Amino acid sequence: MIIKKIFRGNRYALIIPVAALLFSTLSFGLAKLFCFWRPHVNMSIPWDAAVPFLPWTVSIYLGSFVYWYLCFVLIAMRDREQADRFFYAHALTVSLSFLCFVLLPTTLERPEITGGGLWNGLMRIVYWVDTPENLFPSLHCSTAWLCWIGLRGRKDLPRWTKLLALLLSLMVCVSTLTTRQHVMADVVSGVALAEADYLLASVPRLRKAYSRIADALLRRFPKLW
């Protein structure tokens, strides 16, 4: 089996990344249900208006989901302690972001998309599916930056891999601005939250609590091969 060859019997690397992405998606959607009817704050500043609107960067914005998953799997395949630290930091980031979304609903003004073509069409779909809510902090940016954090200290990876991860994470952050999905305050807060949560996840007692949750989740699944 292809899956068996890729994951080499590592159920953690197969299940935990998927569970983490599902947790993020469900939290994001639930926050929208809680606050779509409430007044929203626009945190745009004049500098945001200076950022060009580039529809083609929606390819980076949407491609980030693939980038996250690949990084999650790569990180999950390393030693368990470091993997637990990363996924605990991710769970913290999602949870704290959820609280921010509910307690401080934000929004922004989006440009009117005119003309045809692939990129404009994709932008229309993104705007239709993802209404301008749940912006501060940017989960797109915090998740991308966590991917970089999780790989930057790896001594078993070549330097070019880590530089590529940094470049891709930066590109994702920029794409949230050039697609008008976020403003600068969202990006800065998302990156800062990722760094803070990864530092907090280094506390052994907290990380062990997450490890027990992960073990309980893994026990619910039988051996896959």
KOLSE-413639 format. One line per 4 residues: number of its first residue (from 1); their letters; for each residue y, x, z of N, C-alpha, C, O, CB. Coordinates in steps of 0.02 Angstrom, whole numbers. Glycine has a CB too. Example, Ala and Ser with C-alpha at 12.3 -4.5 7.8 and 13.67 -1.06 7.14 Angstrom:
1> as> -284/660/390/-225/615/390/-165/660/390/-166/712/423/-224/565/452  -112/642/354/-53/684/357/2/645/394/57/670/402/-30/704/286
This chain:
1> miik> -60/42/0/0/0/0/63/44/0/65/96/32/0/-47/61  114/20/-37/176/58/-40/210/61/28/234/114/49/224/26/-92  211/4/63/242/2/129/208/51/177/241/85/216/240/-69/158  141/53/174/104/98/218/122/170/204/130/210/251/28/88/208
5> kifr> 130/188/141/147/256/124/217/275/147/230/331/169/141/267/49  263/226/141/333/240/160/341/247/236/372/294/260/379/185/134  311/200/273/322/198/345/269/236/384/278/249/444/324/128/368  215/254/352/164/297/383/140/270/450/130/308/497/191/367/392
9> gnry> 131/205/454/106/174/515/158/167/569/141/149/625/50/214/540  221/181/555/274/177/605/302/106/607/346/88/568/331/228/588  276/66/653/298/-3/658/371/-7/681/408/-53/661/254/-42/706  392/40/721/461/41/745/509/45/686/558/8/682/473/100/793
13> alii> 495/90/639/538/99/581/536/40/534/583/29/495/519/162/544  482/2/536/476/-56/493/509/-118/522/541/-157/486/402/-71/479  503/-128/588/525/-190/620/595/-186/649/635/-231/639/477/-208/674  611/-132/685/675/-128/721/736/-130/674/784/-165/689/677/-65/764
17> pvaa> 736/-93/619/794/-97/573/806/-169/548/863/-191/545/785/-50/514  753/-203/530/760/-272/507/787/-317/562/831/-358/551/692/-300/481  760/-308/623/782/-348/680/856/-335/694/893/-381/711/740/-332/742  878/-272/688/948/-255/701/994/-288/651/1047/-315/669/957/-179/699
21> llfs> 975/-288/587/1016/-319/536/1017/-395/543/1068/-427/531/991/-301/466  961/-424/563/959/-496/575/1003/-515/634/1039/-565/632/887/-519/588  1001/-475/686/1044/-488/745/1117/-486/726/1156/-528/749/1029/-435/800  1136/-438/685/1205/-432/662/1225/-492/620/1279/-520/630/1215/-367/622
25> tlsf> 1182/-512/574/1197/-569/530/1204/-634/569/1250/-673/557/1143/-576/477  1157/-646/615/1159/-707/655/1220/-709/700/1251/-762/708/1095/-714/696  1237/-654/730/1296/-651/774/1359/-664/735/1404/-699/758/1300/-583/810  1363/-635/675/1422/-644/633/1430/-718/614/1485/-746/617/1416/-601/569
29> glak> 1375/-749/594/1378/-820/575/1394/-865/634/1431/-914/627/1314/-841/543  1365/-850/691/1376/-891/751/1449/-888/773/1478/-938/794/1330/-870/808  1479/-829/768/1549/-821/787/1594/-864/743/1644/-892/767/1570/-748/782  1577/-870/679/1617/-912/634/1614/-985/655/1663/-1021/650/1593/-904/562
33> lfcf> 1556/-1007/677/1549/-1076/699/1590/-1090/761/1615/-1146/770/1475/-1092/713  1597/-1040/804/1634/-1049/866/1709/-1051/857/1745/-1082/897/1616/-994/913  1735/-1019/805/1808/-1011/803/1840/-1031/737/1900/-1019/727/1825/-940/817  1803/-1062/690/1834/-1079/626/1890/-1130/633/1935/-1133/591/1782/-1106/578
37> wrph> 1888/-1170/687/1937/-1224/697/1997/-1201/739/2045/-1239/748/1904/-1283/730  1995/-1140/764/2048/-1117/809/2102/-1079/771/2090/-1056/716/2018/-1072/864  2162/-1073/800/2215/-1034/768/2194/-961/761/2163/-933/806/2281/-1039/809  2211/-931/704/2193/-862/691/2256/-818/686/2309/-841/665/2152/-857/626
41> vnms> 2248/-756/706/2303/-708/705/2296/-663/643/2242/-638/628/2304/-665/770  2351/-652/609/2352/-606/552/2378/-538/577/2435/-533/598/2397/-632/493  2336/-487/575/2353/-421/602/2376/-373/548/2376/-312/558/2294/-392/639  2395/-399/490/2418/-356/436/2484/-322/454/2525/-349/491/2427/-397/371
45> ipwd> 2493/-262/428/2555/-225/435/2579/-206/365/2541/-212/318/2546/-161/481  2642/-184/358/2667/-167/291/2623/-117/253/2618/-121/192/2736/-138/296  2591/-71/288/2549/-22/255/2490/-56/219/2467/-31/167/2522/29/305  2466/-111/245/2410/-145/213/2429/-170/143/2388/-168/97/2387/-205/256
49> aavp> 2492/-192/136/2515/-216/71/2519/-160/20/2517/-172/-41/2583/-250/77  2524/-98/44/2529/-41/-1/2461/-20/-29/2457/18/-78/2561/18/35  2407/-44/1/2340/-27/-23/2326/-68/-86/2333/-129/-85/2286/-41/31  2306/-36/-141/2294/-73/-203/2232/-117/-198/2183/-100/-165/2286/-26/-262
53> flpw> 2235/-173/-231/2177/-218/-236/2135/-195/-295/2157/-198/-353/2199/-293/-244  2074/-173/-282/2030/-145/-333/1964/-183/-334/1919/-168/-295/2017/-69/-321  1959/-233/-377/1898/-275/-378/1833/-236/-388/1781/-256/-362/1904/-326/-432  1835/-180/-426/1774/-143/-439/1743/-114/-376/1683/-99/-374/1787/-88/-489
57> tvsi> 1784/-106/-323/1757/-78/-260/1714/-128/-223/1686/-111/-171/1814/-55/-216  1709/-189/-248/1662/-236/-218/1590/-210/-226/1546/-229/-188/1668/-307/-251  1579/-166/-275/1513/-135/-284/1496/-92/-223/1439/-90/-201/1511/-93/-349  1546/-57/-196/1535/-17/-136/1526/-62/-76/1483/-51/-34/1595/32/-125
61> ylgs> 1569/-113/-72/1566/-160/-16/1498/-192/-10/1469/-195/44/1621/-214/-23  1471/-217/-66/1407/-250/-65/1349/-199/-60/1298/-213/-29/1398/-292/-128  1359/-141/-90/1308/-90/-86/1298/-62/-16/1247/-30/-2/1325/-33/-133  1346/-75/27/1341/-49/96/1280/-78/132/1252/-45/176/1404/-66/135
65> fvyw> 1258/-138/114/1200/-168/147/1138/-126/134/1096/-117/178/1190/-240/123  1131/-101/73/1075/-57/57/1081/9/95/1033/35/121/1071/-44/-20  1142/35/96/1155/98/132/1137/92/205/1104/136/233/1229/118/125  1157/37/237/1141/27/308/1066/27/319/1040/62/363/1170/-38/333
69> ylcf> 1030/-11/278/958/-17/289/923/50/281/880/68/321/928/-69/241  941/87/229/909/152/219/923/200/277/879/236/299/934/183/153  985/199/302/1002/241/360/964/218/422/940/259/461/1078/239/373  960/153/431/924/126/490/851/150/490/825/171/541/927/50/491
73> vlia> 819/146/431/749/167/427/743/243/440/698/265/476/720/149/358  788/281/410/786/354/418/795/373/491/762/418/516/840/387/375  841/339/525/853/353/596/794/330/639/776/363/688/918/319/619  765/273/621/708/247/659/647/291/655/603/288/699/690/177/636
77> mrdr> 643/333/604/585/376/595/589/441/635/542/480/636/577/392/522  647/452/667/653/513/707/624/501/776/591/450/786/727/536/712  635/547/824/605/538/889/631/475/922/688/455/912/620/599/934  589/444/961/602/377/988/665/375/1031/703/327/1027/542/353/1030
81> eqad> 677/426/1071/735/425/1115/800/420/1077/844/380/1094/736/487/1159  807/460/1024/868/459/984/874/394/944/929/368/933/870/519/938  817/369/921/818/306/884/840/249/929/880/206/909/749/290/854  814/248/991/834/197/1038/909/201/1053/943/150/1060/794/203/1103
85> rffy> 935/261/1059/1006/269/1071/1047/238/1014/1097/204/1026/1024/344/1080  1027/251/953/1063/225/895/1062/149/894/1113/117/886/1035/253/831  1002/120/901/996/48/894/1026/11/955/1048/-46/949/923/27/885  1026/44/1012/1061/15/1069/1136/15/1056/1170/-34/1072/1044/54/1134
89> ahal> 1162/69/1028/1233/72/1011/1250/18/960/1304/-12/964/1251/142/983  1206/7/913/1217/-45/863/1219/-114/896/1261/-156/880/1163/-43/808  1172/-127/941/1170/-191/976/1233/-201/1018/1260/-257/1021/1107/-196/1021  1257/-148/1050/1320/-152/1087/1378/-168/1041/1420/-210/1057/1332/-86/1125
93> tvsl> 1380/-135/985/1435/-145/937/1437/-216/912/1490/-247/909/1428/-97/878  1379/-243/895/1376/-312/871/1396/-360/926/1434/-407/914/1305/-328/846  1372/-349/987/1386/-394/1043/1461/-394/1061/1491/-447/1071/1345/-375/1104  1490/-335/1064/1561/-330/1081/1604/-357/1024/1657/-388/1036/1581/-258/1096
97> sflc> 1583/-347/962/1619/-375/905/1617/-451/908/1667/-484/895/1589/-350/839  1560/-478/926/1554/-551/933/1605/-578/983/1637/-629/970/1482/-570/955  1612/-544/1039/1660/-565/1089/1731/-562/1062/1772/-607/1074/1654/-522/1152  1746/-509/1025/1813/-503/995/1826/-559/945/1880/-587/943/1821/-435/961
101> fvll> 1776/-574/905/1783/-626/854/1799/-694/886/1840/-732/862/1719/-632/811  1766/-707/943/1774/-772/976/1839/-774/1017/1873/-825/1017/1714/-785/1021  1855/-720/1051/1913/-719/1095/1978/-707/1057/2031/-731/1078/1906/-667/1148  1974/-671/1000/2034/-657/961/2020/-669/887/2010/-621/850/2058/-583/973
105> pttl> 2019/-731/866/2006/-746/795/2063/-719/752/2122/-729/766/1999/-824/784  2044/-684/699/2094/-656/654/2081/-677/582/2026/-700/565/2094/-578/659  2131/-670/541/2125/-687/471/2171/-643/430/2206/-600/458/2142/-762/459  2172/-652/365/2218/-615/322/2231/-655/259/2196/-704/244/2189/-545/304
109> erpe> 2282/-634/221/2297/-667/158/2261/-630/102/2266/-569/96/2373/-669/146  2226/-667/61/2189/-638/5/2227/-649/-60/2262/-699/-67/2118/-667/1  2220/-603/-107/2253/-612/-172/2218/-665/-214/2159/-678/-205/2255/-546/-210  2255/-695/-258/2225/-741/-306/2193/-700/-361/2225/-658/-392/2278/-791/-335
113> itgg> 2130/-714/-374/2093/-675/-424/2099/-710/-491/2079/-768/-499/2018/-666/-403  2127/-675/-539/2135/-701/-606/2094/-659/-655/2079/-601/-640/2210/-703/-627  2078/-687/-711/2041/-650/-761/1966/-654/-749/1943/-678/-697/2062/-577/-760  1929/-631/-800/1857/-633/-796/1828/-565/-783/1861/-521/-755/1829/-662/-860
117> glwn> 1766/-556/-804/1734/-492/-793/1688/-492/-733/1693/-536/-690/1785/-437/-786  1645/-443/-730/1594/-438/-677/1626/-432/-608/1608/-469/-562/1549/-379/-689  1673/-384/-600/1700/-370/-534/1741/-428/-507/1736/-445/-448/1743/-308/-537  1781/-459/-550/1819/-518/-527/1771/-575/-508/1783/-612/-460/1868/-541/-582
121> glmr> 1718/-582/-547/1669/-634/-531/1635/-622/-464/1626/-668/-424/1616/-637/-585  1618/-559/-451/1587/-543/-387/1636/-553/-329/1616/-575/-275/1561/-470/-387  1699/-536/-340/1749/-546/-288/1756/-620/-272/1762/-638/-213/1817/-517/-310  1754/-663/-322/1759/-735/-309/1700/-759/-267/1708/-800/-222/1761/-774/-376
125> ivyw> 1641/-732/-282/1581/-751/-243/1588/-728/-170/1573/-765/-124/1517/-721/-275  1610/-666/-161/1619/-639/-93/1669/-681/-55/1657/-699/3/1642/-566/-96  1725/-698/-85/1776/-738/-52/1750/-808/-35/1769/-836/16/1838/-743/-96  1707/-835/-78/1680/-901/-66/1629/-901/-9/1629/-946/33/1648/-929/-130
129> vdtp> 1587/-850/-8/1534/-845/43/1563/-823/110/1546/-850/162/1479/-797/21  1606/-773/108/1632/-742/169/1705/-761/179/1750/-727/154/1623/-665/167  1717/-814/216/1786/-836/229/1822/-784/271/1790/-747/309/1786/-905/264  1889/-780/267/1926/-728/302/1930/-738/377/1982/-755/404/1996/-724/274
133> enlf> 1874/-727/410/1868/-732/483/1824/-675/507/1795/-638/466/1839/-801/505  1818/-667/573/1776/-614/602/1798/-546/574/1757/-508/548/1701/-626/587  1861/-531/581/1888/-471/550/1898/-413/598/1887/-355/580/1953/-486/517  1917/-428/659/1936/-375/707/1886/-373/765/1881/-421/804/2008/-386/734
137> pslh> 1849/-317/771/1846/-257/728/1801/-269/667/1763/-318/665/1822/-196/768  1806/-225/618/1766/-232/558/1694/-211/571/1680/-152/584/1796/-191/501  1647/-259/566/1576/-241/574/1552/-199/515/1507/-158/523/1534/-304/580  1582/-210/457/1565/-168/400/1579/-94/416/1538/-51/403/1605/-190/337
141> csta> 1638/-82/443/1658/-13/457/1620/16/517/1598/74/514/1733/-10/471  1611/-23/569/1576/3/628/1503/18/612/1476/68/636/1580/-47/686  1471/-24/572/1401/-12/554/1395/50/509/1350/91/518/1372/-73/519  1440/55/460/1439/113/416/1451/177/455/1419/228/443/1491/106/360
145> wlcw> 1498/174/502/1514/234/541/1457/252/589/1445/311/601/1580/224/581  1424/202/615/1365/216/657/1311/252/617/1276/295/644/1338/150/686  1304/233/553/1255/268/511/1271/342/507/1227/384/511/1253/237/441  1335/358/498/1356/428/496/1344/461/563/1320/518/565/1431/433/477
149> iglr> 1360/427/618/1350/455/684/1275/471/695/1258/524/722/1375/407/738  1233/424/674/1162/433/686/1130/489/646/1076/513/664/1127/370/670  1163/511/593/1136/564/551/1170/631/560/1141/683/544/1140/543/478  1232/631/584/1271/693/584/1243/747/630/1256/806/618/1341/678/604
153> grkd> 1206/728/681/1178/778/726/1107/799/710/1077/838/747/1181/754/795  1080/773/656/1011/787/638/1004/858/611/1034/876/560/985/737/586  965/899/645/953/967/623/898/972/571/890/1023/538/936/1011/682  859/917/564/804/918/517/825/894/447/785/893/401/747/875/542
157> lprw> 889/876/440/914/853/375/958/907/343/994/941/379/953/788/383  954/914/277/998/963/244/1071/942/251/1087/883/260/979/970/170  1115/991/246/1186/978/255/1213/928/204/1257/888/220/1225/1043/251  1188/932/143/1214/887/91/1199/814/107/1238/770/88/1185/905/24
161> tkll> 1143/801/141/1126/733/159/1177/705/208/1199/647/202/1056/730/190  1197/746/257/1245/723/306/1315/716/276/1353/671/295/1247/771/366  1332/760/231/1397/755/197/1398/692/153/1450/658/149/1411/817/154  1342/677/121/1338/616/81/1346/554/124/1380/506/105/1271/614/42
165> alll> 1315/555/183/1321/498/229/1393/489/252/1418/433/256/1275/508/291  1428/544/265/1498/540/284/1540/511/227/1582/468/238/1525/610/304  1527/535/166/1565/511/108/1553/436/98/1600/399/86/1545/550/45  1490/415/102/1474/344/91/1505/300/146/1529/246/132/1398/335/89
169> slmv> 1504/324/207/1533/286/262/1609/278/252/1637/225/263/1519/320/330  1641/331/231/1713/328/217/1727/281/159/1776/243/160/1741/398/202  1685/283/108/1695/240/50/1688/166/70/1725/124/46/1644/257/-5  1641/151/114/1633/83/138/1695/60/174/1719/5/163/1571/76/183
173> cvst> 1721/103/218/1781/86/255/1840/72/208/1877/24/218/1799/142/304  1849/115/159/1903/106/111/1893/42/70/1941/6/56/1909/167/64  1831/28/52/1818/-31/10/1835/-96/46/1853/-145/14/1745/-33/-10  1831/-96/113/1850/-157/150/1925/-172/143/1946/-229/149/1832/-151/224
177> lttr> 1964/-119/129/2036/-128/119/2052/-146/47/2092/-190/34/2073/-64/139  2020/-111/0/2035/-122/-71/2006/-187/-99/2024/-209/-153/2009/-64/-112  1961/-218/-60/1936/-285/-80/1972/-339/-41/1958/-399/-50/1860/-290/-68  2018/-319/2/2055/-366/44/2009/-407/90/2021/-466/103/2097/-413/1
181> qhvm> 1958/-374/114/1914/-404/163/1937/-389/234/1920/-425/281/1842/-381/152  1975/-336/241/1999/-315/307/2067/-283/301/2091/-268/246/1949/-266/339  2099/-273/359/2162/-236/363/2149/-172/403/2095/-163/431/2218/-280/395  2199/-129/405/2190/-64/436/2171/-68/510/2132/-27/534/2254/-23/429
185> advv> 2198/-117/545/2181/-124/616/2106/-137/625/2076/-113/673/2221/-181/648  2077/-174/579/2005/-189/582/1964/-125/572/1914/-114/606/1986/-242/529  1986/-85/524/1949/-23/508/1951/26/567/1900/52/588/1978/9/444  2011/38/592/2019/86/647/1980/63/709/1946/103/740/2094/95/665
189> sgva> 1985/-1/725/1950/-26/784/1874/-24/774/1837/-11/821/1972/-98/799  1851/-36/713/1780/-33/700/1751/37/709/1698/45/739/1766/-57/630  1786/87/683/1764/156/691/1766/177/764/1720/209/788/1809/204/648  1820/159/799/1827/177/870/1772/145/912/1745/176/957/1897/156/896
193> laea> 1756/83/896/1704/48/933/1636/81/923/1597/87/970/1701/-26/912  1622/102/862/1559/136/848/1552/200/888/1500/214/917/1553/151/773  1605/240/889/1604/303/927/1595/290/1002/1556/324/1035/1668/343/914  1631/241/1028/1628/225/1099/1559/200/1119/1532/219/1171/1681/174/1118
197> dyll> 1530/157/1078/1465/128/1094/1409/180/1090/1362/179/1129/1449/69/1048  1415/226/1042/1364/278/1037/1367/324/1098/1316/348/1123/1373/320/972  1427/336/1123/1435/376/1183/1406/339/1243/1372/369/1285/1509/393/1195  1420/274/1248/1394/234/1303/1318/230/1301/1286/228/1353/1424/164/1301
201> asvp> 1291/229/1241/1218/224/1234/1181/287/1255/1120/288/1258/1201/208/1162  1218/340/1271/1187/402/1294/1167/397/1368/1129/439/1392/1234/461/1284  1191/346/1403/1173/337/1473/1099/317/1478/1080/265/1453/1219/282/1507  1058/359/1510/985/347/1509/965/278/1535/922/246/1505/951/400/1551
205> rlrk> 995/255/1589/975/191/1618/986/133/1568/944/89/1562/1013/178/1682  1043/135/1534/1058/82/1486/1011/86/1426/987/35/1401/1131/87/1463  999/148/1403/956/156/1344/884/135/1359/851/107/1316/957/229/1321  861/147/1420/793/128/1439/786/51/1441/733/24/1425/774/157/1506
209> aysr> 840/18/1460/838/-56/1460/828/-81/1389/790/-128/1377/903/-85/1490  863/-50/1341/853/-70/1271/782/-53/1248/752/-92/1211/905/-34/1225  755/4/1270/688/24/1249/637/-28/1270/589/-41/1233/670/92/1280  646/-57/1329/599/-109/1352/603/-171/1307/553/-203/1293/614/-128/1425
213> iada> 664/-188/1286/672/-245/1241/638/-231/1174/604/-274/1146/747/-261/1230  648/-170/1148/617/-151/1084/541/-153/1089/507/-175/1043/641/-82/1062  514/-128/1145/442/-129/1155/415/-200/1158/363/-215/1130/423/-91/1220  452/-244/1191/431/-314/1195/430/-346/1125/386/-386/1110/478/-354/1241
217> llrr> 479/-328/1084/481/-354/1016/422/-328/975/392/-365/937/547/-336/982  407/-264/982/353/-234/943/285/-263/964/240/-269/922/352/-159/953  278/-282/1027/214/-310/1050/200/-379/1020/143/-402/1019/213/-315/1126  252/-411/995/244/-477/964/214/-473/894/194/-524/866/310/-513/962
221> fpkl> 212/-414/867/186/-406/800/119/-369/803/114/-317/835/236/-368/755  68/-395/770/4/-359/768/10/-297/724/59/-288/689/-52/-405/741  -40/-256/727/-42/-198/684/-40/-221/611/-76/-266/591/-104/-155/698  3/-187/573/13/-208/504/-34/-174/456/-38/-193/398/84/-195/484
225> w> -70/-123/480/-121/-91/438/-168/-51/484/-215/-20/459/-88/-44/386
